[in-house]
């Protein structure tokens, strides 16, 4: 079988997009997706995204596999790529300039902006320990500046779910973090039964954060949309930053707003098609 794909990236977080709107199950398995992501033996990507048929009140359903074949609930950079992909396929948004997309983390609404960027209504952050999920603290309470022992070192962390789990660690100097060592220690820590994405954040200013990320199932990546959202929520919860902030990632910047009106997170950033092909 020949399958057409398009390769997109959002700030260097790159994905293989497959038009799967004709059937409700992904046309590739998680194991095939892992092979496609291989940068030496495959196409190369941080994940594979399938554009599946929508439900009664959505235009499309997004499913994504990480490069290790695990399936995350949500992907912030990926959903911007998906919106661009649907536009490039000639699909009109059901609601003006907004697509309604079902994900395992619920409804997401990416909006195509005139400047070419995409603004995504990412919904409400989930803050209770049981929602992350993490065994840190009390299951019915938030995990804010909570102590954890990782790799023999005491760290203070704040946990946020954007549908997928995030552990935020504020540091003095983000470039000094040995990501390849501590990233996996956080990802597989017993305190995170579903594993976790981990963001190391340096506060540059009340409206500017610098971030490096170790993604669950994908390792060090150039950007993480849900992680940038989680970082601003963690910064807000601990009064380290304002509710509107720019997050500097290795691959570029994302603008994040934690609305004080509806409590939702809005993420704005680019998505670009790099090439198309078939396998
Ligand atoms: C971090 C991510 N790339 C994004 O942009 O939000 C999402 C990918 C999924 C992540 N690796 C996870 O939760 O397993």
Boltz pocket constraint, residues with backbone or C-beta under 6 A from the ligand:
constraints:
  - pocket:
      binder: B
      contacts: [[A, 13], [A, 66], [A, 71], [A, 72], [A, 73], [A, 74], [A, 75], [A, 76], [A, 77], [A, 78], [A, 164], [A, 165], [A, 197], [A, 215], [A, 216], [A, 217], [A, 218], [A, 223], [A, 224], [A, 225], [A, 226], [A, 227]]
      max_distance: 6.0
